[in-house]
Every structure is written in C-alpha cells, then in structure tokens.
Amino acid sequence: MDIIKFRQPIYRDGKFDRFRHWGRIGVGFTMPILPGNCDGEIKPDEQFIGRKDKNGKEIYKGDLIHVDGDRMLKVVWNVDSWVLLVQAPKEETPYYWNFENWDTLEVTGNIHESEGK
C-alpha cells in the first residue's frame, strides 16, 4: 500500500496554530489547503518519511529529536535520503547523520511548536 502523506503547518497571528494533513493513503487522496481557503498563513508542506519512532508516532520532515543533553537532531532531506541534522551549541558546524534505526528514536517536537521556547 502506497503511503504518501504531508502536513501543512498553519500559523495564525504569526504563531503556529495547527497541522493540516493531506496525501494519498491506499486508494484515497486528500487535497492540500490552498492559500486563500484557510483562516491562517500556510507554511511549506512537510513530508512523512515513511518511518515511525519508538512510540509509533509518524516522523515528518522538521521533527525534532533530543539526545544527550543539549544536542538537538532535526529530520531533513539530504541529496537522496532522510537524515538527521545534528546541531549542538558547542559545535561550530552542523553535520548530517545518516541514520537507519528510526524506530529507536523518540520525536520530542517539531520546528514549529518549539519556536519561541
């Protein structure tokens, strides 16, 4: 069964409000919201990477994973695969981590809900 899903971040008054999910799941297809058909500002879509974390939560581009202290991992697309972008305050240059055991990680948030925190 093909699963192609996206989420649309919707902002209201400059702050994250909610996600609107759309895509193809099996034989059904849900259309995205078009600008002008929404009560808020629509940000670029984020794709479901086809994996789930250790709690069964779907992982999307832009999700955040925290590990060992200050280290933050962000799910991104890099050339031809989904990878984790590793960012830590003490490291000058972020780097990509080509990770395979997605089901051992735990999604702790996303780039939208953590803004301003």
C-alpha positions as CSV (number, residue, x, y, z in Angstrom):
1,M,0.0,0.0,0.0
2,D,1.4,3.4,-1.0
3,I,1.5,6.0,1.7
4,I,2.4,9.5,0.6
5,K,1.5,12.0,3.3
6,F,2.3,15.6,4.1
7,R,1.4,18.0,6.8
8,Q,0.8,21.7,6.3
9,P,1.8,24.0,9.2
10,I,-0.8,26.7,9.6
11,Y,0.0,29.9,11.5
12,R,-2.4,32.4,13.0
13,D,-1.3,35.9,14.1
14,G,2.3,34.9,13.4
15,K,2.3,31.8,15.7
16,F,2.0,28.1,15.0
17,D,-1.7,27.0,15.3
18,R,-2.0,23.5,13.9
19,F,-1.1,21.0,11.2
20,R,-3.4,20.0,8.3
21,H,-2.6,16.5,7.0
22,W,-3.1,15.6,3.4
23,G,-1.9,13.0,0.8
24,R,-2.5,9.6,-0.6
25,I,-3.2,6.7,1.8
26,G,-4.0,3.4,0.0
27,V,-6.6,4.3,-2.7
28,G,-7.9,7.6,-1.0
29,F,-6.5,11.0,-1.6
30,T,-6.9,14.2,0.4
31,M,-6.1,17.5,-1.2
32,P,-4.0,20.2,0.5
33,I,-5.5,23.5,1.6
34,L,-4.8,26.2,-1.0
35,P,-3.8,29.8,0.0
36,G,-7.0,31.8,0.5
37,N,-9.0,28.8,1.6
38,C,-7.6,28.9,5.2
39,D,-8.1,31.1,8.2
40,G,-4.3,31.4,8.7
41,E,-1.0,31.5,6.9
42,I,0.1,28.2,5.3
43,K,3.8,27.4,5.5
44,P,5.6,24.9,3.1
45,D,4.4,21.3,3.4
46,E,6.5,18.7,5.3
47,Q,6.6,15.1,4.1
48,F,6.1,11.9,6.1
49,I,9.3,10.0,5.8
50,G,7.6,6.6,6.0
51,R,9.0,5.7,9.4
52,K,7.7,5.8,13.0
53,D,9.5,6.5,16.2
54,K,9.7,4.1,19.2
55,N,6.3,5.2,20.3
56,G,4.7,4.6,16.9
57,K,4.5,8.3,16.1
58,E,4.9,9.2,12.5
59,I,8.1,11.0,11.7
60,Y,7.9,14.1,9.4
61,K,10.5,16.5,7.9
62,G,11.0,19.2,10.5
63,D,10.5,16.9,13.5
64,L,12.9,17.3,16.4
65,I,14.7,14.6,18.5
66,H,16.7,15.5,21.6
67,V,19.5,13.3,22.8
68,D,22.3,13.5,25.4
69,G,21.9,17.0,26.9
70,D,22.0,20.0,24.5
71,R,22.2,18.0,21.3
72,M,19.2,18.5,19.0
73,L,18.5,16.4,15.9
74,K,16.3,17.7,13.1
75,V,14.8,15.4,10.4
76,V,15.8,16.8,6.9
77,W,16.2,15.6,3.3
78,N,19.8,15.5,2.1
79,V,20.5,14.7,-1.5
80,D,18.9,11.3,-1.7
81,S,17.8,10.2,1.7
82,W,16.2,11.2,5.0
83,V,18.9,12.1,7.6
84,L,19.3,13.8,10.9
85,L,20.9,17.2,11.0
86,V,22.9,17.4,14.2
87,Q,23.1,20.8,15.9
88,A,24.7,21.5,19.3
89,P,25.6,24.8,20.9
90,K,29.2,23.9,21.3
91,E,29.7,22.7,17.8
92,E,30.5,25.3,15.2
93,T,29.3,23.4,12.1
94,P,26.1,21.3,12.0
95,Y,26.6,17.9,10.3
96,Y,24.4,15.2,8.8
97,W,23.9,11.8,10.4
98,N,22.7,9.1,8.0
99,F,20.6,7.1,10.5
100,E,18.8,3.8,9.9
101,N,17.2,2.7,13.2
102,W,14.4,5.3,13.3
103,D,12.3,3.2,15.5
104,T,14.7,3.6,18.4
105,L,14.4,7.3,18.5
106,E,11.6,9.5,20.1
107,V,10.2,12.5,18.4
108,T,10.0,15.3,21.1
109,G,8.6,18.1,19.0
110,N,8.9,19.9,15.7
111,I,10.3,23.1,14.4
112,H,7.0,24.9,14.6
113,E,5.9,24.1,18.1
114,S,9.3,24.8,19.6
115,E,9.6,28.3,18.1
116,G,9.9,30.9,20.8
117,K,10.5,28.4,23.6
